[in-house]
């Protein structure tokens, strides 16, 4: 990966702030494969485009008797 590409990537802290969740939640999304990321040393780097997969999700569990959209 080139230096220019790395400079466009986000850290787990930046992603957590953008999504309004904790860094642990971002790491859990990465581990589960729902958020694509690249391991760089001890840190994870996330492409801004990858956030669209988790931004569109509604927070919390759906109420009983409702369908998923």
Helices and strands as residue ranges (DSSP letters): H 3-8, E 10-11, H 12-19, H 23-32, E 38-40, E 43-46, G 48-51, H 52-55
